[in-house]
Amino acid sequence: MEAQDEGPIPEPGVRNPISRRIHVLGIGNIGGFVAHSIASLPNRPPITLLLHKVEHYFAWKKYGKRLTLVKNGIAEPRSGFDVNILRDGVWYEPYKPSEFNPGEPENAQGVHQGRTDEQFIDVNNEKIDSLILAVKATQVEQALKSSAIVFIQNGMGIREEVNEKIFPDPATRPNYIQGITSHGLYYTKAYHITHAGVGTSAFSIVYPERPRAPVDEAGNIKPGEKFNDRDYWAISSIYLTNTLTRSPELTAIRINKNEMLQFQLEKLAINCVINPLTALNDCQNGDLLYNYNVSRVQKLLLIEISTVIRALPELQGIPGVMARFSPERLRTLAVSVMHKTAENTSSMLQDMRMGKETEIEYINGYIVRRGEELGVKCALNYMLVQMVLAKTRMLSKKMQGQIPLDPSVPE
């Protein structure tokens, strides 16, 4: 394993007071891929995976404490990760036998025998400087405080939900980094991800409503400038963005907020069509092609979606918005993605098959909510949201009644 320097980021003359360590919450398709990509870097930073169920830790031990990415049929395992586990609302880390009793045996679940109350060490008060959030919504407030947070999930509206529930006061709100990726990814088993299609990634720093820290683009404190507690956020944001954009696997670039918003909305429109239709029809992406009935539904959906997007106040004044988000162009994009990912299974269908909650409320549900704000009725999108929620609940009840779900698969 490569050496991992835990100390602050070095810089000429001044030492930045943040750790190189990066935490990742949500080790599913996207979160696992990002963690694997960072672990592939030379002089990689220390990485901590945040597991919000103890069962996920048992699976982590079962699969050799590795994240495996399969590309072109070739498995590329990465190890050397640290893990924290959430139990009863508190974060813990598994203790190492050498710290207590090197000869202490483990049972089949990877828990040291004879130690029921000391299986994990409390790390709940540890400060997190850099957090990658790849779950549908936040589970733990402590994991989000004092962080630069990367949001990289399917759907939109999660950042606003975090502001409402966790950080209502802009003065105490950390810097956000919005991420987006078009890589084709799907889970085969716990901590094993198949890279089905090469895409690109993009990241954009969303600066908070307060003065920026006195740092340059490299994250170094500018000569003659003073440093205060709030400046931790800006430095960790730049550090985290720079780390992500130097990963060859991610093929990532940094863009401005207007470009990011438009990329997000394009991906949202495509997902609004592909995800619910594949989930409801239990089919691969390519099965949506060359089907008259599906085409009719797609066209009507995209008329609603286009109407909402082109009326969004945050897009007003940006050149080319009307043409970029026309129903015709959005359908061309959606059909192109269906062709490129014809043999792929959408993330929504994967979640539904496993009896897990889907992201429908942040995909078509986002269009419905924004439509309500603008006075645009989105009946078709609303219907799809309700149908996906209904089918998910039906399948979940059926699976729970017949076959126990595998709790080890990370969300």
C-alpha positions as CSV (number, residue, x, y, z in Angstrom):
1,M,0.0,0.0,0.0
2,E,1.3,3.5,-0.9
3,A,2.3,5.8,1.9
4,Q,-0.6,8.1,3.0
5,D,0.4,11.3,4.7
6,E,-2.2,12.3,7.2
7,G,-0.8,15.7,7.9
8,P,-2.0,19.1,6.6
9,I,-1.5,20.1,2.9
10,P,2.0,21.5,2.6
11,E,2.6,24.9,0.9
12,P,5.5,27.2,0.7
13,G,5.9,29.3,3.8
14,V,2.5,28.6,5.3
15,R,1.0,25.3,6.4
16,N,-2.7,24.9,5.6
17,P,-4.5,23.6,8.7
18,I,-6.6,20.9,7.0
19,S,-6.1,17.2,6.7
20,R,-5.6,15.4,3.3
21,R,-8.1,12.7,4.4
22,I,-11.2,12.4,2.3
23,H,-14.4,10.8,3.7
24,V,-17.0,9.1,1.4
25,L,-20.6,8.6,2.5
26,G,-22.6,6.3,0.2
27,I,-20.5,3.4,-1.3
28,G,-22.9,2.5,-4.1
29,N,-22.2,2.8,-7.8
30,I,-21.1,6.4,-7.9
31,G,-19.6,6.7,-4.4
32,G,-17.6,3.5,-4.8
33,F,-16.4,4.5,-8.3
34,V,-15.2,7.9,-6.9
35,A,-13.5,6.3,-3.9
36,H,-11.8,3.8,-6.2
37,S,-10.7,6.5,-8.6
38,I,-9.1,8.6,-5.8
39,A,-7.4,5.5,-4.4
40,S,-5.8,5.0,-7.9
41,L,-3.9,8.3,-7.7
42,P,-0.2,8.4,-7.0
43,N,0.5,9.7,-3.5
44,R,-3.1,9.1,-2.8
45,P,-4.7,10.8,0.2
46,P,-6.1,8.8,3.1
47,I,-9.7,7.7,2.4
48,T,-12.3,6.8,5.0
49,L,-15.5,5.0,3.9
50,L,-18.5,6.0,6.0
51,L,-20.8,2.9,6.4
52,H,-24.1,3.7,7.9
53,K,-25.0,0.1,8.8
54,V,-23.0,-2.5,10.7
55,E,-24.0,-5.1,8.2
56,H,-22.1,-3.1,5.5
57,Y,-19.0,-3.5,7.7
58,F,-19.4,-7.3,7.9
59,A,-19.7,-7.4,4.1
60,W,-16.6,-5.2,3.8
61,K,-14.6,-7.8,5.8
62,K,-16.2,-10.6,3.8
63,Y,-15.0,-9.2,0.5
64,G,-11.4,-8.6,1.7
65,K,-11.7,-4.9,2.7
66,R,-11.4,-4.0,-1.0
67,L,-13.3,-1.9,-3.6
68,T,-13.2,-3.7,-6.9
69,L,-13.9,-2.0,-10.3
70,V,-14.4,-4.2,-13.3
71,K,-13.5,-2.7,-16.6
72,N,-13.6,-4.7,-19.9
73,G,-13.9,-7.9,-17.9
74,I,-10.8,-7.2,-15.8
75,A,-11.1,-6.7,-12.1
76,E,-9.1,-3.9,-10.5
77,P,-9.2,-4.2,-6.7
78,R,-8.1,-1.3,-4.4
79,S,-7.4,-1.6,-0.7
80,G,-5.9,0.6,2.0
81,F,-9.2,2.2,2.9
82,D,-10.2,3.1,6.5
83,V,-13.8,2.7,7.6
84,N,-16.2,4.3,10.1
85,I,-19.4,2.6,11.1
86,L,-22.7,4.2,12.2
87,R,-24.3,2.5,15.2
88,D,-27.1,4.0,17.3
89,G,-26.5,7.4,15.8
90,V,-22.8,7.4,16.7
91,W,-19.8,7.0,14.4
92,Y,-17.2,4.3,15.3
93,E,-14.1,2.8,13.8
94,P,-13.3,-0.9,14.2
95,Y,-10.4,-1.4,16.6
96,K,-7.3,-3.2,15.3
97,P,-6.3,-6.3,17.2
98,S,-2.7,-5.0,17.5
99,E,-4.1,-2.1,19.5
100,F,-5.6,-4.4,22.2
101,N,-4.7,-8.1,21.9
102,P,-2.9,-9.2,18.7
103,G,-3.8,-12.8,19.2
104,E,-7.5,-12.2,19.9
105,P,-9.5,-14.4,17.5
106,E,-12.4,-13.3,15.2
107,N,-15.7,-15.0,14.7
108,A,-17.4,-15.7,11.4
109,Q,-18.8,-12.1,11.3
110,G,-15.4,-10.5,11.7
111,V,-16.1,-9.4,15.3
112,H,-13.4,-10.1,17.9
113,Q,-14.6,-12.7,20.4
114,G,-14.8,-11.8,24.0
115,R,-15.2,-8.1,23.3
116,T,-18.9,-7.1,23.0
117,D,-18.7,-3.6,24.3
118,E,-15.4,-2.6,22.7
119,Q,-15.8,-3.8,19.1
120,F,-15.6,-0.2,17.9
121,I,-13.9,3.0,19.0
122,D,-16.0,6.2,19.2
123,V,-14.8,8.7,16.6
124,N,-18.0,10.7,16.5
125,N,-16.3,14.0,17.3
126,E,-13.6,13.8,14.7
127,K,-13.5,16.7,12.4
128,I,-14.1,16.1,8.7
129,D,-12.6,18.5,6.3
130,S,-13.5,16.9,2.9
131,L,-16.7,14.8,2.4
132,I,-18.0,13.2,-0.8
133,L,-21.8,12.7,-0.4
134,A,-23.1,10.0,-2.8
135,V,-26.4,9.1,-1.1
136,K,-29.9,10.2,-1.8
137,A,-30.1,12.3,1.3
138,T,-28.0,12.9,4.4
139,Q,-28.3,10.4,7.3
140,V,-26.2,11.9,9.9
141,E,-25.8,15.6,10.8
142,Q,-22.3,15.0,12.4
143,A,-21.0,13.7,9.1
144,L,-21.8,17.0,7.4
145,K,-20.6,19.6,9.9
146,S,-17.3,21.5,9.3
147,S,-16.8,20.0,5.8
148,A,-16.4,20.8,2.2
149,I,-19.1,18.6,0.7
150,V,-19.2,17.1,-2.8
151,F,-22.8,16.3,-3.9
152,I,-22.6,13.6,-6.6
153,Q,-25.9,11.7,-7.0
154,N,-28.5,11.2,-9.6
155,G,-31.3,13.8,-9.4
156,M,-31.6,17.3,-8.2
157,G,-32.8,19.1,-5.0
158,I,-30.6,17.2,-2.5
159,R,-28.4,20.2,-1.8
160,E,-31.5,22.4,-1.1
161,E,-32.8,19.7,1.2
162,V,-29.5,19.7,3.2
163,N,-29.7,23.5,3.5
164,E,-33.2,23.2,4.8
165,K,-32.7,20.4,7.3
166,I,-29.1,20.7,8.3
167,F,-27.7,24.2,7.5
168,P,-30.5,26.7,7.5
169,D,-28.1,29.5,8.5
170,P,-25.8,30.5,5.6
171,A,-23.2,31.8,8.1
172,T,-22.5,28.2,9.3
173,R,-22.9,26.5,6.0
174,P,-19.8,24.8,4.6
175,N,-18.7,25.2,1.0
176,Y,-20.4,22.9,-1.5
177,I,-19.0,21.3,-4.6
178,Q,-21.6,20.0,-7.1
179,G,-20.5,17.0,-9.1
180,I,-22.0,15.2,-12.1
181,T,-20.8,12.1,-14.0
182,S,-21.9,10.3,-17.1
183,H,-19.9,7.1,-16.5
184,G,-22.0,3.9,-16.9
185,L,-21.8,2.0,-13.6
186,Y,-23.7,-0.9,-12.0
187,Y,-23.3,-3.1,-8.9
188,T,-22.7,-6.8,-9.2
189,K,-22.2,-7.5,-5.5
190,A,-21.2,-5.6,-2.4
191,Y,-18.1,-3.4,-3.1
192,H,-17.9,-4.7,-6.7
193,I,-18.8,-2.2,-9.4
194,T,-18.8,-2.8,-13.2
195,H,-17.7,0.2,-15.3
196,A,-20.0,-0.4,-18.3
197,G,-19.4,2.8,-20.2
198,V,-16.7,5.4,-20.2
199,G,-18.0,8.9,-19.6
200,T,-16.9,12.2,-18.1
201,S,-17.3,14.0,-14.8
202,A,-17.4,17.6,-13.9
203,F,-17.2,19.6,-10.6
204,S,-18.1,23.1,-9.6
205,I,-17.5,24.9,-6.3
206,V,-20.7,26.5,-5.0
207,Y,-19.4,29.4,-2.9
208,P,-21.5,30.3,0.1
209,E,-23.1,33.7,0.8
210,R,-20.2,35.0,2.8
211,P,-16.7,36.4,2.1
212,R,-14.3,34.0,0.4
213,A,-11.2,32.8,2.1
214,P,-7.9,34.6,1.2
215,V,-6.6,31.7,-0.9
216,D,-5.5,31.3,-4.5
217,E,-6.7,28.6,-6.9
218,A,-4.1,26.1,-5.6
219,G,-5.5,26.4,-2.1
220,N,-2.6,28.4,-0.7
221,I,-3.1,31.4,1.6
222,K,-2.3,34.6,-0.2
223,P,0.7,36.6,1.1
224,G,-0.2,39.1,3.8
225,E,-3.7,37.7,4.3
226,K,-5.1,36.6,7.6
227,F,-6.7,33.3,8.2
228,N,-9.8,32.6,10.3
229,D,-12.0,29.5,11.1
230,R,-14.3,30.0,8.1
231,D,-11.4,29.8,5.7
232,Y,-11.1,26.1,6.4
233,W,-14.1,25.6,4.1
234,A,-12.7,27.4,1.1
235,I,-9.3,25.7,1.3
236,S,-10.7,22.2,1.6
237,S,-13.1,22.9,-1.3
238,I,-10.2,23.8,-3.6
239,Y,-8.1,20.9,-2.3
240,L,-10.9,18.4,-2.9
241,T,-11.7,19.7,-6.4
242,N,-8.1,19.6,-7.4
243,T,-7.8,16.0,-6.1
244,L,-10.9,14.9,-8.1
245,T,-9.9,16.5,-11.3
246,R,-6.5,14.9,-11.4
247,S,-7.9,11.4,-11.4
248,P,-7.6,9.7,-14.8
249,E,-10.4,7.3,-14.0
250,L,-12.9,10.1,-13.4
251,T,-11.9,12.1,-16.5
252,A,-13.1,15.2,-14.6
253,I,-12.9,18.9,-15.2
254,R,-13.9,21.9,-13.2
255,I,-16.6,24.2,-14.6
256,N,-18.5,27.2,-13.5
257,K,-21.9,27.1,-11.8
258,N,-24.0,28.1,-14.9
259,E,-22.4,25.3,-16.9
260,M,-22.9,22.9,-14.1
261,L,-26.6,23.8,-13.8
262,Q,-27.2,23.2,-17.5
263,F,-25.3,19.9,-17.4
264,Q,-27.4,18.8,-14.4
265,L,-30.6,19.7,-16.1
266,E,-29.7,17.8,-19.3
267,K,-28.9,14.7,-17.3
268,L,-32.0,15.2,-15.2
269,A,-34.2,15.3,-18.3
270,I,-32.6,12.1,-19.7
271,N,-33.0,10.3,-16.4
272,C,-36.7,11.5,-16.1
273,V,-37.3,9.5,-19.3
274,I,-35.0,6.4,-19.0
275,N,-35.1,5.7,-15.3
276,P,-38.9,5.4,-14.6
277,L,-39.8,3.8,-17.9
278,T,-37.2,1.1,-17.5
279,A,-38.1,0.6,-13.9
280,L,-41.9,0.3,-14.6
281,N,-41.3,-1.9,-17.7
282,D,-38.5,-4.0,-16.0
283,C,-36.3,-3.6,-19.1
284,Q,-32.9,-2.5,-20.2
285,N,-32.3,1.0,-21.6
286,G,-32.2,-0.2,-25.2
287,D,-35.6,-1.8,-24.9
288,L,-37.1,1.7,-24.9
289,L,-36.0,2.2,-28.5
290,Y,-38.2,1.5,-31.6
291,N,-41.4,1.2,-29.6
292,Y,-44.2,3.4,-30.8
293,N,-46.0,3.4,-27.4
294,V,-42.9,4.2,-25.4
295,S,-42.1,7.0,-27.9
296,R,-45.4,8.6,-27.4
297,V,-44.9,8.7,-23.6
298,Q,-41.4,10.0,-24.0
299,K,-42.5,12.9,-26.2
300,L,-45.3,14.0,-23.8
301,L,-43.0,13.7,-20.8
302,L,-40.3,15.8,-22.5
303,I,-42.9,18.6,-23.3
304,E,-43.6,18.9,-19.6
305,I,-39.9,18.7,-18.7
306,S,-38.9,21.3,-21.3
307,T,-41.6,23.7,-20.2
308,V,-40.5,23.6,-16.6
309,I,-36.7,23.9,-17.3
310,R,-37.0,26.8,-19.8
311,A,-39.1,28.7,-17.2
312,L,-36.6,28.3,-14.4
313,P,-35.6,31.7,-13.0
314,E,-31.9,30.6,-12.5
315,L,-31.6,30.1,-16.3
316,Q,-33.0,33.4,-17.4
317,G,-30.4,35.5,-19.2
318,I,-28.2,32.6,-20.2
319,P,-27.8,32.5,-24.0
320,G,-29.2,29.5,-25.9
321,V,-31.3,28.1,-23.1
322,M,-34.5,27.9,-25.2
323,A,-32.9,25.9,-28.0
324,R,-30.7,23.8,-25.6
325,F,-33.7,22.6,-23.6
326,S,-36.3,22.3,-26.4
327,P,-38.3,19.0,-26.4
328,E,-36.8,18.0,-29.7
329,R,-33.2,18.4,-28.5
330,L,-33.9,16.7,-25.1
331,R,-35.4,13.7,-27.0
332,T,-32.3,13.5,-29.2
333,L,-30.1,13.4,-26.2
334,A,-32.3,10.7,-24.5
335,V,-32.3,8.5,-27.6
336,S,-28.6,8.9,-27.9
337,V,-28.0,7.7,-24.4
338,M,-30.4,4.8,-24.9
339,H,-28.3,3.7,-27.9
340,K,-25.0,4.1,-26.0
341,T,-26.3,2.3,-22.9
342,A,-28.6,-0.2,-24.6
343,E,-27.5,-3.2,-22.6
344,N,-27.3,-1.3,-19.3
345,T,-29.8,-1.5,-16.4
346,S,-30.8,1.9,-15.0
347,S,-29.9,2.7,-11.4
348,M,-33.7,3.0,-10.6
349,L,-34.4,-0.5,-11.9
350,Q,-31.4,-1.9,-9.9
351,D,-32.8,-0.2,-6.7
352,M,-36.3,-1.5,-7.4
353,R,-35.2,-5.1,-8.0
354,M,-33.3,-5.0,-4.6
355,G,-36.3,-3.6,-2.8
356,K,-34.5,-0.3,-2.1
357,E,-35.9,3.2,-2.1
358,T,-35.4,4.8,-5.5
359,E,-34.3,8.3,-6.4
360,I,-37.6,9.1,-8.2
361,E,-38.5,12.0,-5.8
362,Y,-35.2,13.7,-6.9
363,I,-35.7,13.0,-10.6
364,N,-39.3,13.3,-11.9
365,G,-40.3,14.6,-8.4
366,Y,-37.9,17.5,-8.8
367,I,-39.6,18.5,-12.1
368,V,-43.0,18.3,-10.4
369,R,-41.9,20.5,-7.4
370,R,-40.3,23.1,-9.7
371,G,-43.4,23.0,-11.9
372,E,-45.6,23.8,-8.9
373,E,-43.5,26.8,-8.1
374,L,-43.8,28.1,-11.6
375,G,-47.5,27.3,-12.0
376,V,-46.9,24.5,-14.5
377,K,-48.9,21.3,-14.0
378,C,-46.8,18.2,-14.6
379,A,-49.4,15.5,-14.5
380,L,-47.4,12.9,-16.4
381,N,-44.3,13.3,-14.3
382,Y,-46.5,13.2,-11.1
383,M,-48.1,10.0,-12.3
384,L,-44.7,8.4,-12.9
385,V,-43.5,9.3,-9.5
386,Q,-46.6,7.7,-7.9
387,M,-46.4,4.6,-10.1
388,V,-42.7,4.1,-9.2
389,L,-43.3,4.6,-5.5
390,A,-46.2,2.2,-5.6
391,K,-44.3,-0.5,-7.5
392,T,-41.3,-0.1,-5.2
393,R,-43.5,-0.7,-2.1
394,M,-45.2,-3.7,-3.7
395,L,-41.9,-5.3,-4.5
396,S,-40.4,-4.5,-1.2
397,K,-43.3,-6.1,0.7
398,K,-43.3,-9.2,-1.6
399,M,-39.5,-9.6,-1.2
400,Q,-39.6,-9.2,2.6
401,G,-42.4,-11.8,2.8
402,Q,-40.6,-14.4,0.7
403,I,-36.8,-13.8,0.6
404,P,-34.7,-11.9,3.2
405,L,-33.1,-8.9,1.6
406,D,-29.3,-8.8,1.6
407,P,-28.5,-5.9,4.1
408,S,-24.8,-6.0,3.1
409,V,-25.3,-4.1,-0.2
410,P,-24.3,-0.5,0.5
411,E,-26.8,2.2,-0.4
